[in-house]
């Protein structure tokens, strides 16, 4: 991800998970304590899309009992 960031990979994954649940960067910012501008920058990044696809695949995986 980015070098020298104050946010960890776990922070980024949590933001993606929260966004997949609520669909609002403003709400994610409030719940995760990450500025909306930062989330907006992350939202368009390649890694965000990759994590989002992973979250979607996990949620739809019949092996884990989800639809």
N, C-alpha and C positions, 0 to 999 in steps of 0.2 A: 504494500500500500504506500502511503506517503512516508517520507523520511522525516524524522524529528517531530512527528505529530504528538500532541498530548493525548490523543485518543488511541486506544488499543484496538486490536482486531476484534476482541470481544465486544467493545463498544460499538464497532461498526456492524457486527453481526446482530447485536441487539436492536440497533436502529432499523436494520432491514426487516427483522422479525416484527417489530412494532409497526412499521409501515405496512407490512403485508396484512396485519390485523385491522388497522384503522384507516389506512389510505390517506393520512394527512401528515405532511412534514411538520406542520405547526404543532400538532399533538405529540408527534415523536420527539420534537425538540423539548417540549415541556416535560414529558415523562423521562427522557434520557438525559436532560440537562445539556443538550448540544444546540448551539445557535442554529436558527433556521437557515441562515446563509451558508453555513458549513454543510448542513444536510442537503441544501440545494446543489452545492458543488458536488457532493458525493453522489447525488441522485443520477446525474448524467454520466457517471464514470463507468468504465468497463467492469470493474470489480463489483459495483452495486448490482449491475444487471446479472452478473454471474451468480452472486449470492441470492438474488431474487429468484432466478431460475431454479436454484437448488432448493429454496424454501418451497416453491411451487411443486417441484418434483416430490419432495418429502411428503407434502400434504396430500398428494394424489397417489402415493405409493400404496398399493393394496397389501403389501407385505406388512406394513405397520398398522393395519386396521383402519386406515382413514380413507375417505373418498377423495 
